[in-house]
């Protein structure tokens, strides 16, 4: 019978071996992440209130001979203790049944503490993962997110009114959350809508290695905002842009990207730029058309799967033979 427990330092050697078997890249990086999660997982298990469980938690599953078969890491969404993301999952070959048990354990454990939404994002080419989560664990598809490389900036506008861009403040979070939720396609709103706390300055949420620059564009009345822009980097070389744009304001999208690029050039004239496109936004298809017209390169398309704890649906599971690994992306 398989055994599931919180990770300990005694498991690190087996975790490293498992990662090296199913993944050739970033073995030391993953090992360090799991090593650091040992104390946080141990401490947070004494905290029943999910509001206090802000750091990643890691759990392992072993067979009767104490051979490690899988490891899973989960974390609460910043600003929303009732929404948890499955961040990483590593499974040994032919261990998909153990993978299902790990996921169900997480859902049962944290669902009992009040968590009502679990989500996971991974590359859409990993079809065995889709079957594991959808057919094995009752998750449902909630569209996808594309990561695009901005390989051409000929679209950039030279004359833009930079005064319409205002630095984001925590007092703007409610308006940004309203914009995000209003921009969602209707049938995705229940599972993907966000609270204002999810947009608070991330330094308020705890330590964060990313450097963020955030801006808003307000309506003239000041009662709402037209767009939200986030620029982030960890190394001043690779920059990531994330936007929320009201559908009726999307004609100004080139100006928004132009402003972002000019802000980056002020800091580094040589850089790589990437942008996220949420297909569950009303503007998702329009943005994709803009990217294609300007010859941006689609690097990765990540499916977004969601399970609402109180809407559990059992489906028949299939057998698998492939090893599984993924490191998730935040929505």
N, C-alpha and C positions, 0 to 999 in steps of 0.2 A: 504494500500500500504506500502510495506517495505521501511524503511529509512536506508541509509548507511551514516556513518559519521566517522571522525577520533575519536579515543578513547579519553575520558576525565576522570578526577578523579572521576566524578560522576558515571561513568560506572563500576568502579572497584568492587563494592559490587556485582552487577549482574554478572560480569565476574567470580568472585570467586564462586558464586553460580552455574553458568553454568559448570565450570570446576569440581566442587565437584560432580555434578550429573553424568557427562559422564566419569569422570576419578577419581579414588581413590588415585592415586599416585602423589606425588610432587605438591600438590595443592598450597602450600605456595610458592614453587619455581616458578611455573608458574605465580602466582599472582604478585610476585616481578618483574618478567620479564615484565609483562604488565604494572605494575605501573611505572617502569622506562622508558617505551616506550612512556608514555604520553607526556612529554616535547619534546622528540626528534621528535615525529610525528607532534606535533604542530609547532615546529620551522621549520622543513624541508618542511612543506607545503608552506612556503614562498619562497622556493628555487625552481625555475623552472628547473635549470640545474641539471640533474641527476648525474653529476660528483661530486656534493657537498652533495648528499644524501647518506651518508655512514652508518648511524645507522638504526636499524630496525624500521619499521613503522607499526602501528596497527590500524585496522578499525573494526567497529562493525556494525551489522545490527539488527534493531528492528522492531516489528510489529506496527500496528496502535495504540496499547495501551502502547507503549514504553516498551514492554517486550523484553529483549535482546534475540535474536535467534541464533546469531553466532558471532564469533570473528576470525579475520585473521591477521597474522603477515607476513610481507615480508621484504626482505633485498637484497640490491645489492650484487653481488658476489665481494669479495675483489679483487680490481684491474681491474674490468670490470663493469662499470656503465650501460652497455647495456644488461647485463644478471642478472635477478632477480630471487631469490628463494622464493617460498612460504614456510615459515619456520614452521608455526603452524596454525592449523585450528581446531576450536571447534564449533560444531553445536548442537543445541538442537534436541531432538527426532522429527522426521517428519519435519525437517527444511532443507532438501536437496535442495529444490528450492531456499531458502535463501542462501544456500552455493554456488549454481551456480551463483546467483546474485553477491555475494561477490567476487568470482574469476573473473567473467567477468568485474566487476567494476575495480579491480586491473589491469587487462590486458588493459582495455580501458584507464585508468588514466595514467599509466606509458608508455604504448605504444605510446600515444600521445606526450610523452616527449622524445621519441627516443629509448626506450627500445625495443629490437627486439627478445629477447629470455626469456621465463619464464620456470622454471623447478621446479619439486617437487619430493621428495624421501620419500617413506614410506614402511612399512612392506608389503610384497606381500600377506599376509593373509587377509589384509583389502580390500576385493573384492568390497565392497560398495564404497570405495574411488576411486578405479580404474574406476568404472562405472561413478562416479560423474565427474571425470576429463576427461576421455576419451570420453564417450558418451554425457556427459552434457556440457563439456567446450572445446572440440576439441583438447585435449592433445593427444600425441602419445607416444607409448611405445618405450623407448630407452634402452633396455636390463635391467640389474640389477647389484647390488653390494652386495657381501656377507661379513658379519662380522664374522670372525673365531676366536675361542679361541685357542691359541697355548698351548695345554695341555700336549704336549710331546716335549722335546728338545733333544731327542737322536740323531737327525740328525746333531747336531751342529758340525762344523769343528774346530778342535783345531789349526791347522796350516794354517792360512790365511795371506795373504799379506796385512796388514793394511795400507801400504803406498799408495795403489791404491785408498783409500777412502780420498777424499779431502773435507774439510768443504765448504758448499755451501755459495756463495756470490751473492749479487744482480746482479753482472756482469755476472753470469752464468744463469740468468733467461731465456734469449732468447733460450739458448741451451736446457734447461729443457722443455720449452714450445714446441720446435721443437720435442723433444723426445716424449712428451705426445701425440702430434698430429699425429706423424708418427706411434705410437703404437695403435692408435684407429683403430677399424674395419672400413673399408672404408665408409659404408653407415651411420655411426654415426658421421663422422667427421664434417659435416656442423653444427650440433647443439651442439656438445660436445667439440669442439676444444677450446683451451685456449690461452690467450694472455700472453706475458711474464710478464706483470704487476701482473697477478694472482699468480705468484710465488715469488714476492718480499717479503723480510723479513716482517713478519706480524706485527712487532712493528712499521714499517713504516706506516702500514695501520691504526694504532690506538691502543687503549688499548686492550690487549688480555691476558686472564688468563692462557693460555696454555704455557708450556715450551717446545720449539721445538729444536731438534737437526737435522740438515739437512746435507746430504753429497751427493757428486757426484762421479761417476767413469768415467774418460775421456778415449777417444780413444788415442792411442799413438801419433797420429798426432795433437791432441789438437783441431781439428775442430768440434768435437761433443762429446757427452757423451753416455756411454753405459747404465748407470743406475742412478736413483735418489732415495735416501732413506730419509725418514722423520720419526723421532721418537718423539712422543709427550706424555705429561702427564700433569695432573692438580694437582695430589696429591702424586706423587712419589711412588705410589703403582700400579696403573692401567696404563699400557703403551700401546700405539697404534702405529702400524707400517704401513706406507703407502709407496709403492714402484712403480716406473715406470722403467721397464726393457726392453731393446731392445730385440725383439724376438730371434735374432741371438746370444744374450749373456745370454739367460735364463739358460743355463747349469750351470752358476755361481750363481744361485739363492740361493742355500744352504749357499754359502760363504757370501752372502749379509745379510741373516737372522742371520747367526752366528756372524757376525760383530755387528749387531744391538743388539743382546742379550748380547754380551760381554760389549757393552757400557752401557747397562742398569744395568748389574751386578756390574759395577764400582760404581753405585749410590745407588743401593739397591739390596741385594741378595734375598730378598723375594718380589715377584711381580706377577701380573697377566698380561699376554701379549695377545693382540688382533691384528689382521691384516685384512686389507680390501683387497678384491679381486674384481676388476672391470671386469665384464663379457663382457663389450664393448671394452676391450683391446684384441689384437690378442693373448696375452698370458693368457687370462682369463681361458680357459679350461685346459691349461697345469698347471697353478698355482693350480687350484682346484684339479687336479689329485695328485699333490705333497702334498697338505693338507690332502687329504684322505689317501694317502699311509702312512703318518706320524701320522695318527689318530688325526688330529686337529678336533675341534668340531664347526660345523656351528651353530652360535647363532641366526643369523637373515639374511634374504635375502630381500633387499630393491629394489623395482622397481624404475626405473628412468623414469619419464614422462616429456616430453618437448612440449612446444607450441611456434612456431615461429609466432610472432605477425602478420606478413603480409601474413601468409598462413592459415587464419582462415577457418575452415571447420565446418559447422553446422551439427549436428547429432541429431537424435531423442533422447529425454531424457526419462528416466523411473521414476516411483515413487519409493520412498524408505520409510522404516519404522524404520531403525536403527539410533542410534546416531552415530556421527562421531567425532573422535579425532585423531590427529597425531601431532608429533613433528618431523620436517624434518631433513634430513642429507645432508651435503654438498658433492658434488661430487668433 
